Amino acid sequence: MDDSELEALLRDLESDRVERKSSLSDPTKVRETICAFANDLARHQKPGVVFIGVQDDGACANLTVHDKLLLDLASMRDDGQITPFPVMTVQKKTLGGCELAVVIVEPALTPPVRLRGRTCVRVGPRRGTATTDEERILTERRRSTDVSFDIRALRGATTSELDLDLFRDAYLPSAFDREVLAANGRTLQERLASLRFMSPEGEVTVLAVLVLGKDVRRYLPGAYIQFVRFDGTDLTAPIRTQIEVDGPLPQMLRRLDDVLSAQIAVRTDITAEAREVRRPDYPIAALRQLAYNAVLHRNYETSHNPVRIYWFNDRIEITNPGGPYGVVTRANFGRAGVTDYRNPHLAEAMKVLGYVQRFGVGIATARAELARNGNREPAFDPQDSMTLATVWG
């Protein structure tokens, strides 16, 4: 949007595509607005705009727009509170002589968009949580074409092949506020569809099978982790342990944690002050981050290779069958703030289940944990169709 369009919206006090805030004193309200604009319930099919630095009546609030304010606004895109990630830009503008921070939010291709489990909407002066009918409208509006592979329909899969107890007992309570669930009268199929486990046509999606499938590999043969522990430093060394870690996502990641923890050796040192210090050869937090990243960012669509974790006597190699995606390239791979998602809805599911705390910081967290433990800097080798992460003991 150019400055003339923004000025016109800023002056239009009746438009429901505009939200004015004098400051960022209440970030939750701004997130609610971003979520509502992304859902575009009124079907404007045009961006919504949040102006920070102006009063409700359009008067300038004389706010100083500094870099921290812009960074705080930009972080609302991928800090994990709004899922799936909204498409938005943050700019510093001077409009009509008033200095402003401007957040431009595009309508989502795959609504509903939620803020911590709530579907925020705005129609005219009304703002709040979507009703059951409004959420159904958003779900039906979701485009069935041009969507990421993780929410495409899996031909032949039915809800009988999903662990619905896992969905009811674990996933739903993590995805929605208790109040929302208590007031919700939707059918099971409607709830599955609202969380992208069913397509608008009523078919089970890839995401549903990955997260809830009773036999995931029947439909996605490569959706598992191959763990091999070698007694040596190369692939010709004898194998000490070999495990295929599979199952629906929560089960697979829990088992992976057990496998990794069982392999870690802990050395005990005595300091000059006669204190006992325990140090693992690898910090489990770093290994989790790198393994979870591999599960999240791998290519499920065209590769039947598993994620591979090869544990040698001097190092661990984690191979992900998926190269850089979107804005991530070989040149900027691993750089702070540079992230994109081949499987954005799987990312949302991992966040809901607690396996991702913040988006875009997995590699940085792994590096920090390794450095704190005394391990050397990890190495990353991104190729067109795979990515190798190497960690040394």
QUISUL-V674549 format. One record per helix or strand of 2 or more residues. SS is the DSSP state (H for helix, E for strand). FROM is the first residue (numbers start at 1). TO is the last residue. If there is no record, write none. Layout:
ss=SS from=FROM to=TO
ss=SS from=FROM to=TO
//
This chain:
ss=H from=3 to=11
ss=E from=18 to=21
ss=H from=27 to=39
ss=E from=48 to=52
ss=H from=67 to=74
ss=E from=82 to=83
ss=E from=88 to=95
ss=E from=98 to=105
ss=E from=114 to=115
ss=E from=120 to=123
ss=E from=126 to=129
ss=H from=132 to=141
ss=H from=149 to=151
ss=H from=159 to=161
ss=H from=164 to=175
ss=H from=178 to=182
ss=H from=188 to=194
ss=E from=204 to=205
ss=H from=206 to=212
ss=H from=216 to=219
ss=E from=225 to=231
ss=E from=238 to=245
ss=H from=249 to=263
ss=E from=266 to=270
ss=E from=276 to=280
ss=H from=284 to=297
ss=E from=307 to=311
ss=E from=315 to=320
ss=H from=344 to=352
ss=H from=362 to=373
ss=E from=379 to=382
ss=E from=387 to=392
//
